[in-house]
Amino acid sequence: MFIKKIATLGLIFVSLFVLPVNIATAQPDGEAGGESGSSVQLQNPLAGGNINDIPSLVESLLGIVLVVGVPLIALAIIYAGYKFVTAQGNPDKLEEAKKTFVWIVVGAAILLSAYAIAQGIKATILDIRGN
């Protein structure tokens, strides 16, 4: 089972990172199959948002997750409060409301710590680069 997972991850890695490089560099300018002197330029679809590398892509994705996640966390806390109110002293419903609240707090902690860790890694990389 473990070998299959490693093989699958290896195949995904090769298909995402190795094959596109070989395909993109398979035919330099002026060789057979293309017009002499013609070149193809690929435009970065994310360049308008200043996303030119993986750290900035991860940062922008985490920003989107935070913009969506924080209001959802607030709504989930309101929902947990509603469950506490509607429990009306019933021990089973109170226990369920407590579990709901605990898992909401765990999810919020994961969301915010992921952002904090990403910011720490970004700062470390920028310090190493000397920017």
C-alpha positions in Angstrom: 0.0 0.0 0.0 2.8 2.4 0.9 4.7 1.5 -2.3 1.6 2.3 -4.4 1.3 5.7 -2.7 5.0 6.5 -3.3 4.7 5.4 -6.9 1.6 7.5 -7.5 3.2 10.6 -6.0 6.3 9.9 -8.1 4.1 9.7 -11.3 2.3 12.9 -10.3 5.6 14.7 -9.8 7.0 13.5 -13.1 3.8 14.5 -15.0 3.6 17.9 -13.4 7.2 19.0 -13.3 9.4 16.9 -15.6 7.3 16.2 -18.7 6.2 19.9 -19.3 9.8 21.0 -19.3 10.8 18.3 -21.8 7.8 19.1 -24.0 8.4 22.9 -23.8 12.0 22.5 -24.8 11.6 19.7 -27.3 11.9 22.0 -30.4 14.2 25.0 -30.4 13.6 27.8 -32.9 14.6 27.2 -36.5 14.6 23.4 -36.4 12.4 21.0 -38.4 8.6 21.3 -38.0 8.5 25.1 -37.4 9.1 28.2 -39.4 12.6 29.5 -39.4 12.9 32.5 -37.0 9.4 32.1 -35.4 9.0 31.9 -31.7 6.2 31.2 -29.4 5.8 33.2 -26.2 3.7 32.0 -23.4 1.9 34.7 -21.4 1.6 34.3 -17.6 -2.2 34.5 -16.9 -1.6 35.5 -13.3 0.9 38.3 -14.1 -1.7 41.0 -13.6 -1.8 40.1 -10.0 2.0 40.1 -9.6 2.1 36.3 -9.2 5.4 35.3 -10.8 6.6 32.5 -8.5 5.2 29.8 -6.2 5.5 31.7 -2.9 3.4 34.5 -4.2 0.9 32.0 -5.6 0.6 30.3 -2.3 0.3 33.6 -0.5 -2.6 34.7 -2.8 -4.3 31.4 -2.4 -4.1 31.6 1.3 -5.4 35.1 1.2 -8.4 33.9 -0.8 -8.9 31.1 1.8 -8.8 33.6 4.6 -11.3 35.9 2.9 -13.7 33.0 2.5 -12.8 31.1 5.7 -13.0 33.8 8.4 -16.7 34.7 7.7 -17.5 31.0 7.5 -15.8 30.5 10.9 -17.9 33.4 12.3 -21.1 31.8 10.9 -20.1 28.4 12.3 -19.6 29.9 15.8 -23.0 31.5 15.6 -24.4 28.1 14.6 -22.6 26.5 17.6 -24.2 29.1 19.8 -27.6 28.3 18.3 -27.0 24.7 19.2 -26.2 25.6 22.8 -29.4 27.7 23.1 -31.6 25.0 21.5 -30.1 22.3 23.7 -32.2 23.7 26.6 -30.2 21.7 29.2 -30.5 18.3 27.4 -27.1 16.6 28.1 -26.9 14.9 24.8 -27.6 18.0 22.8 -25.2 20.0 25.0 -22.4 17.5 24.3 -23.1 17.7 20.6 -23.0 21.5 20.8 -19.7 21.4 22.7 -18.2 19.0 20.1 -19.3 21.3 17.3 -17.7 24.3 19.0 -14.5 22.5 19.6 -14.2 21.4 16.0 -14.9 24.9 14.8 -12.1 26.2 17.0 -9.8 23.5 15.7 -10.6 24.4 12.1 -10.1 28.1 12.8 -6.7 27.3 14.5 -5.6 25.3 11.5 -6.7 28.0 9.1 -4.9 30.8 10.9 -1.8 28.8 11.7 -1.5 27.8 8.0 -1.4 31.5 7.2 1.1 32.2 10.0 3.4 29.4 8.9 3.2 30.5 5.2 4.1 34.0 6.2 7.0 32.8 8.3 8.3 30.6 5.5 8.0 33.6 3.1 9.9 35.9 5.4 12.6 33.3 5.8 12.9 32.8 2.0 13.1 36.5 1.5 15.8 36.8 4.1 17.8 34.0 2.5 17.5 35.7 -0.9 18.5 39.0 0.5 15.4 40.9 -0.6 
